Amino acid sequence: MTPMQIWSNESQEALRARDSEERIDEFDAICGRERCPYAVVGIARMDGQLVVEDTLFADRPVDMPLEVLLGKPRACTAT
């Protein structure tokens, strides 16, 4: 599969989790206990850009503002 296909795959095999780099050892221990394989495939960025880098082909099949994918967040107001 290409990096773009892997990123956009919606099957159970492509579930995404978010955790801080400081807690990867804790996450590894939980996955080991549950016999659940995992792979670290990326790092969260704070610049609002979604980037998928393909080291094999040395390119970026995905490089777009998160707003394009998720829309522009609106403030919630209580009624």
PDB file of N, CA, C and O in Angstrom:
ATOM      1  N   MET A   1       0.838  -1.186   0.000  1.00  0.00           N
ATOM      2  CA  MET A   1       0.000   0.000   0.000  1.00  0.00           C
ATOM      3  C   MET A   1       0.881   1.246   0.000  1.00  0.00           C
ATOM      4  O   MET A   1       1.974   1.258   0.565  1.00  0.00           O
ATOM      5  N   THR A   2       0.391   2.259  -0.628  1.00  0.00           N
ATOM      6  CA  THR A   2       1.116   3.525  -0.622  1.00  0.00           C
ATOM      7  C   THR A   2       0.872   4.234   0.711  1.00  0.00           C
ATOM      8  O   THR A   2      -0.092   3.908   1.403  1.00  0.00           O
ATOM      9  N   PRO A   3       1.724   5.198   1.091  1.00  0.00           N
ATOM     10  CA  PRO A   3       1.476   5.954   2.315  1.00  0.00           C
ATOM     11  C   PRO A   3       0.100   6.623   2.332  1.00  0.00           C
ATOM     12  O   PRO A   3      -0.543   6.683   3.380  1.00  0.00           O
ATOM     13  N   MET A   4      -0.358   7.124   1.185  1.00  0.00           N
ATOM     14  CA  MET A   4      -1.674   7.760   1.118  1.00  0.00           C
ATOM     15  C   MET A   4      -2.769   6.735   1.392  1.00  0.00           C
ATOM     16  O   MET A   4      -3.719   7.041   2.112  1.00  0.00           O
ATOM     17  N   GLN A   5      -2.664   5.527   0.840  1.00  0.00           N
ATOM     18  CA  GLN A   5      -3.660   4.489   1.082  1.00  0.00           C
ATOM     19  C   GLN A   5      -3.671   4.070   2.548  1.00  0.00           C
ATOM     20  O   GLN A   5      -4.734   3.856   3.129  1.00  0.00           O
ATOM     21  N   ILE A   6      -2.493   3.955   3.138  1.00  0.00           N
ATOM     22  CA  ILE A   6      -2.416   3.588   4.557  1.00  0.00           C
ATOM     23  C   ILE A   6      -3.078   4.663   5.409  1.00  0.00           C
ATOM     24  O   ILE A   6      -3.858   4.348   6.307  1.00  0.00           O
ATOM     25  N   TRP A   7      -2.771   5.943   5.133  1.00  0.00           N
ATOM     26  CA  TRP A   7      -3.341   7.031   5.934  1.00  0.00           C
ATOM     27  C   TRP A   7      -4.857   7.077   5.825  1.00  0.00           C
ATOM     28  O   TRP A   7      -5.543   7.287   6.825  1.00  0.00           O
ATOM     29  N   SER A   8      -5.382   6.885   4.634  1.00  0.00           N
ATOM     30  CA  SER A   8      -6.815   7.064   4.433  1.00  0.00           C
ATOM     31  C   SER A   8      -7.626   5.792   4.655  1.00  0.00           C
ATOM     32  O   SER A   8      -8.854   5.832   4.585  1.00  0.00           O
ATOM     33  N   ASN A   9      -6.976   4.678   4.918  1.00  0.00           N
ATOM     34  CA  ASN A   9      -7.669   3.419   5.163  1.00  0.00           C
ATOM     35  C   ASN A   9      -8.501   3.538   6.440  1.00  0.00           C
ATOM     36  O   ASN A   9      -7.991   3.962   7.477  1.00  0.00           O
ATOM     37  N   GLU A  10      -9.772   3.165   6.366  1.00  0.00           N
ATOM     38  CA  GLU A  10     -10.658   3.304   7.522  1.00  0.00           C
ATOM     39  C   GLU A  10     -10.939   1.975   8.212  1.00  0.00           C
ATOM     40  O   GLU A  10     -11.831   1.899   9.057  1.00  0.00           O
ATOM     41  N   SER A  11     -10.197   0.927   7.867  1.00  0.00           N
ATOM     42  CA  SER A  11     -10.429  -0.374   8.500  1.00  0.00           C
ATOM     43  C   SER A  11      -9.824  -0.404   9.900  1.00  0.00           C
ATOM     44  O   SER A  11      -9.104   0.512  10.296  1.00  0.00           O
ATOM     45  N   GLN A  12     -10.123  -1.453  10.632  1.00  0.00           N
ATOM     46  CA  GLN A  12      -9.610  -1.585  11.991  1.00  0.00           C
ATOM     47  C   GLN A  12      -8.089  -1.653  12.014  1.00  0.00           C
ATOM     48  O   GLN A  12      -7.468  -1.294  13.014  1.00  0.00           O
ATOM     49  N   GLU A  13      -7.495  -2.103  10.941  1.00  0.00           N
ATOM     50  CA  GLU A  13      -6.045  -2.218  10.898  1.00  0.00           C
ATOM     51  C   GLU A  13      -5.351  -0.865  10.883  1.00  0.00           C
ATOM     52  O   GLU A  13      -4.133  -0.801  11.045  1.00  0.00           O
ATOM     53  N   ALA A  14      -6.081   0.193  10.697  1.00  0.00           N
ATOM     54  CA  ALA A  14      -5.467   1.520  10.610  1.00  0.00           C
ATOM     55  C   ALA A  14      -5.962   2.456  11.706  1.00  0.00           C
ATOM     56  O   ALA A  14      -6.049   3.666  11.496  1.00  0.00           O
ATOM     57  N   LEU A  15      -6.284   1.910  12.865  1.00  0.00           N
ATOM     58  CA  LEU A  15      -6.702   2.763  13.972  1.00  0.00           C
ATOM     59  C   LEU A  15      -5.548   3.664  14.381  1.00  0.00           C
ATOM     60  O   LEU A  15      -4.387   3.255  14.348  1.00  0.00           O
ATOM     61  N   ARG A  16      -5.869   4.871  14.758  1.00  0.00           N
ATOM     62  CA  ARG A  16      -4.842   5.820  15.137  1.00  0.00           C
ATOM     63  C   ARG A  16      -4.978   6.155  16.620  1.00  0.00           C
ATOM     64  O   ARG A  16      -6.083   6.311  17.139  1.00  0.00           O
ATOM     65  N   ALA A  17      -3.855   6.258  17.274  1.00  0.00           N
ATOM     66  CA  ALA A  17      -3.834   6.650  18.681  1.00  0.00           C
ATOM     67  C   ALA A  17      -2.906   7.841  18.816  1.00  0.00           C
ATOM     68  O   ALA A  17      -1.970   8.010  18.035  1.00  0.00           O
ATOM     69  N   ARG A  18      -3.168   8.639  19.785  1.00  0.00           N
ATOM     70  CA  ARG A  18      -2.332   9.802  20.026  1.00  0.00           C
ATOM     71  C   ARG A  18      -1.823   9.731  21.443  1.00  0.00           C
ATOM     72  O   ARG A  18      -2.601   9.570  22.384  1.00  0.00           O
ATOM     73  N   ASP A  19      -0.540   9.848  21.597  1.00  0.00           N
ATOM     74  CA  ASP A  19       0.064   9.878  22.915  1.00  0.00           C
ATOM     75  C   ASP A  19       1.328  10.713  22.827  1.00  0.00           C
ATOM     76  O   ASP A  19       1.876  10.907  21.742  1.00  0.00           O
ATOM     77  N   SER A  20       1.778  11.194  23.941  1.00  0.00           N
ATOM     78  CA  SER A  20       2.996  12.005  23.921  1.00  0.00           C
ATOM     79  C   SER A  20       4.217  11.100  23.815  1.00  0.00           C
ATOM     80  O   SER A  20       4.187   9.943  24.236  1.00  0.00           O
ATOM     81  N   GLU A  21       5.277  11.635  23.254  1.00  0.00           N
ATOM     82  CA  GLU A  21       6.510  10.865  23.120  1.00  0.00           C
ATOM     83  C   GLU A  21       7.042  10.437  24.489  1.00  0.00           C
ATOM     84  O   GLU A  21       7.695   9.400  24.608  1.00  0.00           O
ATOM     85  N   GLU A  22       6.764  11.232  25.512  1.00  0.00           N
ATOM     86  CA  GLU A  22       7.236  10.917  26.858  1.00  0.00           C
ATOM     87  C   GLU A  22       6.559   9.674  27.424  1.00  0.00           C
ATOM     88  O   GLU A  22       7.094   9.043  28.335  1.00  0.00           O
ATOM     89  N   ARG A  23       5.385   9.312  26.893  1.00  0.00           N
ATOM     90  CA  ARG A  23       4.628   8.180  27.441  1.00  0.00           C
ATOM     91  C   ARG A  23       4.682   6.937  26.558  1.00  0.00           C
ATOM     92  O   ARG A  23       3.904   6.005  26.758  1.00  0.00           O
ATOM     93  N   ILE A  24       5.594   6.912  25.582  1.00  0.00           N
ATOM     94  CA  ILE A  24       5.650   5.778  24.669  1.00  0.00           C
ATOM     95  C   ILE A  24       6.000   4.482  25.408  1.00  0.00           C
ATOM     96  O   ILE A  24       5.520   3.416  25.025  1.00  0.00           O
ATOM     97  N   ASP A  25       6.825   4.550  26.459  1.00  0.00           N
ATOM     98  CA  ASP A  25       7.173   3.349  27.225  1.00  0.00           C
ATOM     99  C   ASP A  25       5.945   2.770  27.921  1.00  0.00           C
ATOM    100  O   ASP A  25       5.773   1.553  27.982  1.00  0.00           O
ATOM    101  N   GLU A  26       5.093   3.653  28.446  1.00  0.00           N
ATOM    102  CA  GLU A  26       3.852   3.208  29.092  1.00  0.00           C
ATOM    103  C   GLU A  26       2.926   2.569  28.063  1.00  0.00           C
ATOM    104  O   GLU A  26       2.339   1.518  28.321  1.00  0.00           O
ATOM    105  N   PHE A  27       2.794   3.197  26.904  1.00  0.00           N
ATOM    106  CA  PHE A  27       1.970   2.653  25.837  1.00  0.00           C
ATOM    107  C   PHE A  27       2.510   1.298  25.380  1.00  0.00           C
ATOM    108  O   PHE A  27       1.735   0.372  25.142  1.00  0.00           O
ATOM    109  N   ASP A  28       3.828   1.178  25.257  1.00  0.00           N
ATOM    110  CA  ASP A  28       4.467  -0.073  24.857  1.00  0.00           C
ATOM    111  C   ASP A  28       4.156  -1.175  25.865  1.00  0.00           C
ATOM    112  O   ASP A  28       3.881  -2.308  25.471  1.00  0.00           O
ATOM    113  N   ALA A  29       4.195  -0.864  27.152  1.00  0.00           N
ATOM    114  CA  ALA A  29       3.907  -1.851  28.182  1.00  0.00           C
ATOM    115  C   ALA A  29       2.460  -2.340  28.099  1.00  0.00           C
ATOM    116  O   ALA A  29       2.194  -3.535  28.232  1.00  0.00           O
ATOM    117  N   ILE A  30       1.532  -1.413  27.879  1.00  0.00           N
ATOM    118  CA  ILE A  30       0.116  -1.792  27.756  1.00  0.00           C
ATOM    119  C   ILE A  30      -0.083  -2.691  26.537  1.00  0.00           C
ATOM    120  O   ILE A  30      -0.764  -3.713  26.618  1.00  0.00           O
ATOM    121  N   CYS A  31       0.510  -2.308  25.414  1.00  0.00           N
ATOM    122  CA  CYS A  31       0.376  -3.118  24.194  1.00  0.00           C
ATOM    123  C   CYS A  31       1.007  -4.487  24.381  1.00  0.00           C
ATOM    124  O   CYS A  31       0.471  -5.484  23.898  1.00  0.00           O
ATOM    125  N   GLY A  32       2.131  -4.551  25.069  1.00  0.00           N
ATOM    126  CA  GLY A  32       2.774  -5.832  25.346  1.00  0.00           C
ATOM    127  C   GLY A  32       1.906  -6.714  26.220  1.00  0.00           C
ATOM    128  O   GLY A  32       1.761  -7.909  25.962  1.00  0.00           O
ATOM    129  N   ARG A  33       1.328  -6.124  27.257  1.00  0.00           N
ATOM    130  CA  ARG A  33       0.444  -6.869  28.161  1.00  0.00           C
ATOM    131  C   ARG A  33      -0.761  -7.429  27.419  1.00  0.00           C
ATOM    132  O   ARG A  33      -1.184  -8.557  27.672  1.00  0.00           O
ATOM    133  N   GLU A  34      -1.312  -6.641  26.504  1.00  0.00           N
ATOM    134  CA  GLU A  34      -2.505  -7.045  25.762  1.00  0.00           C
ATOM    135  C   GLU A  34      -2.170  -7.816  24.476  1.00  0.00           C
ATOM    136  O   GLU A  34      -3.068  -8.199  23.726  1.00  0.00           O
ATOM    137  N   ARG A  35      -0.889  -8.034  24.232  1.00  0.00           N
ATOM    138  CA  ARG A  35      -0.423  -8.702  23.005  1.00  0.00           C
ATOM    139  C   ARG A  35      -0.992  -8.027  21.763  1.00  0.00           C
ATOM    140  O   ARG A  35      -1.529  -8.670  20.861  1.00  0.00           O
ATOM    141  N   CYS A  36      -0.853  -6.717  21.758  1.00  0.00           N
ATOM    142  CA  CYS A  36      -1.398  -5.887  20.680  1.00  0.00           C
ATOM    143  C   CYS A  36      -0.243  -5.197  19.950  1.00  0.00           C
ATOM    144  O   CYS A  36       0.378  -4.287  20.500  1.00  0.00           O
ATOM    145  N   PRO A  37       0.048  -5.617  18.725  1.00  0.00           N
ATOM    146  CA  PRO A  37       1.139  -4.955  18.003  1.00  0.00           C
ATOM    147  C   PRO A  37       0.774  -3.517  17.647  1.00  0.00           C
ATOM    148  O   PRO A  37      -0.397  -3.184  17.468  1.00  0.00           O
ATOM    149  N   TYR A  38       1.782  -2.686  17.549  1.00  0.00           N
ATOM    150  CA  TYR A  38       1.569  -1.295  17.163  1.00  0.00           C
ATOM    151  C   TYR A  38       2.802  -0.795  16.428  1.00  0.00           C
ATOM    152  O   TYR A  38       3.852  -1.438  16.441  1.00  0.00           O
ATOM    153  N   ALA A  39       2.665   0.331  15.804  1.00  0.00           N
ATOM    154  CA  ALA A  39       3.794   0.986  15.151  1.00  0.00           C
ATOM    155  C   ALA A  39       3.651   2.488  15.320  1.00  0.00           C
ATOM    156  O   ALA A  39       2.560   3.036  15.165  1.00  0.00           O
ATOM    157  N   VAL A  40       4.738   3.141  15.633  1.00  0.00           N
ATOM    158  CA  VAL A  40       4.759   4.603  15.667  1.00  0.00           C
ATOM    159  C   VAL A  40       4.991   5.057  14.236  1.00  0.00           C
ATOM    160  O   VAL A  40       6.029   4.771  13.640  1.00  0.00           O
ATOM    161  N   VAL A  41       4.013   5.768  13.695  1.00  0.00           N
ATOM    162  CA  VAL A  41       4.098   6.153  12.289  1.00  0.00           C
ATOM    163  C   VAL A  41       4.164   7.661  12.078  1.00  0.00           C
ATOM    164  O   VAL A  41       4.248   8.127  10.942  1.00  0.00           O
ATOM    165  N   GLY A  42       4.126   8.419  13.159  1.00  0.00           N
ATOM    166  CA  GLY A  42       4.166   9.860  12.962  1.00  0.00           C
ATOM    167  C   GLY A  42       4.279  10.624  14.258  1.00  0.00           C
ATOM    168  O   GLY A  42       4.246  10.058  15.351  1.00  0.00           O
ATOM    169  N   ILE A  43       4.412  11.907  14.104  1.00  0.00           N
ATOM    170  CA  ILE A  43       4.540  12.832  15.231  1.00  0.00           C
ATOM    171  C   ILE A  43       3.533  13.955  15.027  1.00  0.00           C
ATOM    172  O   ILE A  43       3.408  14.495  13.928  1.00  0.00           O
ATOM    173  N   ALA A  44       2.819  14.302  16.089  1.00  0.00           N
ATOM    174  CA  ALA A  44       1.856  15.405  16.009  1.00  0.00           C
ATOM    175  C   ALA A  44       2.609  16.719  15.877  1.00  0.00           C
ATOM    176  O   ALA A  44       3.600  16.965  16.563  1.00  0.00           O
ATOM    177  N   ARG A  45       2.118  17.540  14.989  1.00  0.00           N
ATOM    178  CA  ARG A  45       2.718  18.855  14.751  1.00  0.00           C
ATOM    179  C   ARG A  45       1.801  19.930  15.303  1.00  0.00           C
ATOM    180  O   ARG A  45       0.592  19.724  15.408  1.00  0.00           O
ATOM    181  N   MET A  46       2.357  21.056  15.650  1.00  0.00           N
ATOM    182  CA  MET A  46       1.569  22.149  16.214  1.00  0.00           C
ATOM    183  C   MET A  46       1.314  23.266  15.200  1.00  0.00           C
ATOM    184  O   MET A  46       0.776  24.313  15.562  1.00  0.00           O
ATOM    185  N   ASP A  47       1.690  23.061  13.947  1.00  0.00           N
ATOM    186  CA  ASP A  47       1.556  24.132  12.963  1.00  0.00           C
ATOM    187  C   ASP A  47       0.275  24.044  12.139  1.00  0.00           C
ATOM    188  O   ASP A  47       0.082  24.839  11.220  1.00  0.00           O
ATOM    189  N   GLY A  48      -0.616  23.078  12.458  1.00  0.00           N
ATOM    190  CA  GLY A  48      -1.882  22.981  11.743  1.00  0.00           C
ATOM    191  C   GLY A  48      -1.770  22.324  10.378  1.00  0.00           C
ATOM    192  O   GLY A  48      -2.706  22.398   9.581  1.00  0.00           O
ATOM    193  N   GLN A  49      -0.662  21.693  10.098  1.00  0.00           N
ATOM    194  CA  GLN A  49      -0.424  21.060   8.808  1.00  0.00           C
ATOM    195  C   GLN A  49      -0.400  19.539   8.987  1.00  0.00           C
ATOM    196  O   GLN A  49       0.237  19.037   9.913  1.00  0.00           O
ATOM    197  N   LEU A  50      -1.085  18.806   8.111  1.00  0.00           N
ATOM    198  CA  LEU A  50      -1.053  17.343   8.097  1.00  0.00           C
ATOM    199  C   LEU A  50      -0.058  16.921   7.028  1.00  0.00           C
ATOM    200  O   LEU A  50      -0.248  17.199   5.844  1.00  0.00           O
ATOM    201  N   VAL A  51       1.000  16.249   7.453  1.00  0.00           N
ATOM    202  CA  VAL A  51       2.056  15.838   6.532  1.00  0.00           C
ATOM    203  C   VAL A  51       2.306  14.344   6.698  1.00  0.00           C
ATOM    204  O   VAL A  51       2.530  13.868   7.811  1.00  0.00           O
ATOM    205  N   VAL A  52       2.270  13.610   5.601  1.00  0.00           N
ATOM    206  CA  VAL A  52       2.677  12.209   5.575  1.00  0.00           C
ATOM    207  C   VAL A  52       3.905  12.146   4.684  1.00  0.00           C
ATOM    208  O   VAL A  52       3.843  12.465   3.497  1.00  0.00           O
ATOM    209  N   GLU A  53       5.018  11.733   5.269  1.00  0.00           N
ATOM    210  CA  GLU A  53       6.264  11.649   4.519  1.00  0.00           C
ATOM    211  C   GLU A  53       6.551  10.201   4.153  1.00  0.00           C
ATOM    212  O   GLU A  53       6.396   9.305   4.982  1.00  0.00           O
ATOM    213  N   ASP A  54       6.964   9.974   2.928  1.00  0.00           N
ATOM    214  CA  ASP A  54       7.326   8.656   2.427  1.00  0.00           C
ATOM    215  C   ASP A  54       8.840   8.631   2.263  1.00  0.00           C
ATOM    216  O   ASP A  54       9.377   9.202   1.314  1.00  0.00           O
ATOM    217  N   THR A  55       9.531   7.962   3.195  1.00  0.00           N
ATOM    218  CA  THR A  55      10.989   7.936   3.142  1.00  0.00           C
ATOM    219  C   THR A  55      11.508   7.070   2.002  1.00  0.00           C
ATOM    220  O   THR A  55      12.612   7.299   1.509  1.00  0.00           O
ATOM    221  N   LEU A  56      10.728   6.077   1.577  1.00  0.00           N
ATOM    222  CA  LEU A  56      11.157   5.223   0.475  1.00  0.00           C
ATOM    223  C   LEU A  56      11.276   6.011  -0.824  1.00  0.00           C
ATOM    224  O   LEU A  56      12.252   5.863  -1.559  1.00  0.00           O
ATOM    225  N   PHE A  57      10.280   6.849  -1.105  1.00  0.00           N
ATOM    226  CA  PHE A  57      10.284   7.633  -2.336  1.00  0.00           C
ATOM    227  C   PHE A  57      10.687   9.089  -2.114  1.00  0.00           C
ATOM    228  O   PHE A  57      10.694   9.888  -3.051  1.00  0.00           O
ATOM    229  N   ALA A  58      11.017   9.424  -0.885  1.00  0.00           N
ATOM    230  CA  ALA A  58      11.473  10.775  -0.530  1.00  0.00           C
ATOM    231  C   ALA A  58      10.501  11.848  -1.010  1.00  0.00           C
ATOM    232  O   ALA A  58      10.896  12.817  -1.658  1.00  0.00           O
ATOM    233  N   ASP A  59       9.212  11.657  -0.676  1.00  0.00           N
ATOM    234  CA  ASP A  59       8.233  12.676  -1.026  1.00  0.00           C
ATOM    235  C   ASP A  59       7.179  12.781   0.071  1.00  0.00           C
ATOM    236  O   ASP A  59       7.233  12.071   1.075  1.00  0.00           O
ATOM    237  N   ARG A  60       6.229  13.670  -0.139  1.00  0.00           N
ATOM    238  CA  ARG A  60       5.128  13.900   0.807  1.00  0.00           C
ATOM    239  C   ARG A  60       3.806  13.679   0.077  1.00  0.00           C
ATOM    240  O   ARG A  60       3.284  14.608  -0.540  1.00  0.00           O
ATOM    241  N   PRO A  61       3.251  12.453   0.136  1.00  0.00           N
ATOM    242  CA  PRO A  61       1.986  12.210  -0.557  1.00  0.00           C
ATOM    243  C   PRO A  61       0.817  12.976   0.053  1.00  0.00           C
ATOM    244  O   PRO A  61      -0.191  13.206  -0.616  1.00  0.00           O
ATOM    245  N   VAL A  62       0.944  13.371   1.315  1.00  0.00           N
ATOM    246  CA  VAL A  62      -0.066  14.198   1.964  1.00  0.00           C
ATOM    247  C   VAL A  62       0.653  15.387   2.586  1.00  0.00           C
ATOM    248  O   VAL A  62       1.569  15.210   3.390  1.00  0.00           O
ATOM    249  N   ASP A  63       0.249  16.579   2.225  1.00  0.00           N
ATOM    250  CA  ASP A  63       0.789  17.810   2.800  1.00  0.00           C
ATOM    251  C   ASP A  63      -0.289  18.872   2.636  1.00  0.00           C
ATOM    252  O   ASP A  63      -0.374  19.539   1.605  1.00  0.00           O
ATOM    253  N   MET A  64      -1.112  19.018   3.675  1.00  0.00           N
ATOM    254  CA  MET A  64      -2.264  19.905   3.565  1.00  0.00           C
ATOM    255  C   MET A  64      -2.634  20.487   4.917  1.00  0.00           C
ATOM    256  O   MET A  64      -2.323  19.890   5.948  1.00  0.00           O
ATOM    257  N   PRO A  65      -3.285  21.628   4.934  1.00  0.00           N
ATOM    258  CA  PRO A  65      -3.765  22.196   6.194  1.00  0.00           C
ATOM    259  C   PRO A  65      -4.843  21.300   6.801  1.00  0.00           C
ATOM    260  O   PRO A  65      -5.691  20.775   6.081  1.00  0.00           O
ATOM    261  N   LEU A  66      -4.812  21.126   8.114  1.00  0.00           N
ATOM    262  CA  LEU A  66      -5.833  20.320   8.783  1.00  0.00           C
ATOM    263  C   LEU A  66      -7.236  20.852   8.539  1.00  0.00           C
ATOM    264  O   LEU A  66      -8.194  20.079   8.534  1.00  0.00           O
ATOM    265  N   GLU A  67      -7.375  22.154   8.335  1.00  0.00           N
ATOM    266  CA  GLU A  67      -8.691  22.742   8.057  1.00  0.00           C
ATOM    267  C   GLU A  67      -9.337  22.121   6.823  1.00  0.00           C
ATOM    268  O   GLU A  67     -10.560  21.986   6.769  1.00  0.00           O
ATOM    269  N   VAL A  68      -8.539  21.744   5.840  1.00  0.00           N
ATOM    270  CA  VAL A  68      -9.075  21.123   4.631  1.00  0.00           C
ATOM    271  C   VAL A  68      -9.716  19.785   4.980  1.00  0.00           C
ATOM    272  O   VAL A  68     -10.774  19.442   4.453  1.00  0.00           O
ATOM    273  N   LEU A  69      -9.077  19.032   5.867  1.00  0.00           N
ATOM    274  CA  LEU A  69      -9.578  17.720   6.260  1.00  0.00           C
ATOM    275  C   LEU A  69     -10.710  17.811   7.278  1.00  0.00           C
ATOM    276  O   LEU A  69     -11.720  17.119   7.146  1.00  0.00           O
ATOM    277  N   LEU A  70     -10.549  18.650   8.282  1.00  0.00           N
ATOM    278  CA  LEU A  70     -11.482  18.669   9.410  1.00  0.00           C
ATOM    279  C   LEU A  70     -12.464  19.826   9.394  1.00  0.00           C
ATOM    280  O   LEU A  70     -13.409  19.840  10.183  1.00  0.00           O
ATOM    281  N   GLY A  71     -12.262  20.788   8.520  1.00  0.00           N
ATOM    282  CA  GLY A  71     -13.104  21.972   8.526  1.00  0.00           C
ATOM    283  C   GLY A  71     -12.591  22.974   9.531  1.00  0.00           C
ATOM    284  O   GLY A  71     -11.677  22.689  10.304  1.00  0.00           O
ATOM    285  N   LYS A  72     -13.175  24.127   9.514  1.00  0.00           N
ATOM    286  CA  LYS A  72     -12.762  25.183  10.441  1.00  0.00           C
ATOM    287  C   LYS A  72     -13.560  25.023  11.733  1.00  0.00           C
ATOM    288  O   LYS A  72     -14.790  25.054  11.703  1.00  0.00           O
ATOM    289  N   PRO A  73     -12.874  24.852  12.872  1.00  0.00           N
ATOM    290  CA  PRO A  73     -13.592  24.688  14.134  1.00  0.00           C
ATOM    291  C   PRO A  73     -14.398  25.938  14.496  1.00  0.00           C
ATOM    292  O   PRO A  73     -13.943  27.065  14.300  1.00  0.00           O
ATOM    293  N   ARG A  74     -15.598  25.716  15.026  1.00  0.00           N
ATOM    294  CA  ARG A  74     -16.434  26.823  15.484  1.00  0.00           C
ATOM    295  C   ARG A  74     -16.513  26.776  16.993  1.00  0.00           C
ATOM    296  O   ARG A  74     -16.435  25.709  17.603  1.00  0.00           O
ATOM    297  N   ALA A  75     -16.665  27.926  17.578  1.00  0.00           N
ATOM    298  CA  ALA A  75     -16.820  27.990  19.029  1.00  0.00           C
ATOM    299  C   ALA A  75     -18.213  27.496  19.408  1.00  0.00           C
ATOM    300  O   ALA A  75     -19.203  27.835  18.760  1.00  0.00           O
ATOM    301  N   CYS A  76     -18.272  26.701  20.453  1.00  0.00           N
ATOM    302  CA  CYS A  76     -19.563  26.204  20.936  1.00  0.00           C
ATOM    303  C   CYS A  76     -20.137  27.231  21.908  1.00  0.00           C
ATOM    304  O   CYS A  76     -19.423  27.795  22.736  1.00  0.00           O
ATOM    305  N   THR A  77     -21.427  27.455  21.788  1.00  0.00           N
ATOM    306  CA  THR A  77     -22.090  28.363  22.725  1.00  0.00           C
ATOM    307  C   THR A  77     -23.239  27.624  23.382  1.00  0.00           C
ATOM    308  O   THR A  77     -24.005  26.932  22.712  1.00  0.00           O
ATOM    309  N   ALA A  78     -23.356  27.766  24.662  1.00  0.00           N
ATOM    310  CA  ALA A  78     -24.457  27.130  25.401  1.00  0.00           C
ATOM    311  C   ALA A  78     -25.740  27.923  25.168  1.00  0.00           C
ATOM    312  O   ALA A  78     -25.730  29.153  25.128  1.00  0.00           O
ATOM    313  N   THR A  79     -26.835  27.198  25.016  1.00  0.00           N
ATOM    314  CA  THR A  79     -28.117  27.873  24.834  1.00  0.00           C
ATOM    315  C   THR A  79     -29.050  27.560  25.980  1.00  0.00           C
ATOM    316  O   THR A  79     -30.182  28.041  26.002  1.00  0.00           O
TER     317      THR A  79
END
